Amino acid sequence: QVQLVESGGGLAQTGGSLRLSCAASGRTLSGRAKGWFRQAPGKEREFVAVIVWSGGHTYYADSVKGRFTISRDNGLVYLQMNSLKPEDTAVYYCAAGRLQYYTAPYDPTQGDEYSYWGQGTQVTVSS
């Protein structure tokens, strides 16, 4: 069974940086969109960033544009977070898309498009 594992979370100061990593065990889940979501206490899970399976196209939530960068390298997915704000405090989850090599139009920012999820890693930004 495939499992996604996040790492790299921790405590950062306002304006600081963290890099999150996501690795898959069992299978690489190639050919699928790879995304990052986050959930703060008392709030719903929200989309952060995604990189699609072909071409490396990326999409970001407006709240993180210009500060966060999603990338992939040899099956690993990263989220570089710069200029961190207290509002970024949340549990961050990586996810892999439901369909493999999917080419039809769809919205990669929606959680329902993902079938594989990690356990999450805590990011805390002090004010």
Buried (B, 14 or more C-beta within 10 A) or exposed (E): EEEBEBEBBEEBEEEBEBBBBBBBEEEBBEEBBBBBBBBBEEEEBBBBBBBBBEEEEBBBBEBBEEBBBBBBEEEBBBBBBBEBBEEBBBBBBBBBBBBEEBEEEBEBBEBEBBEBBBEBBEBBBEE
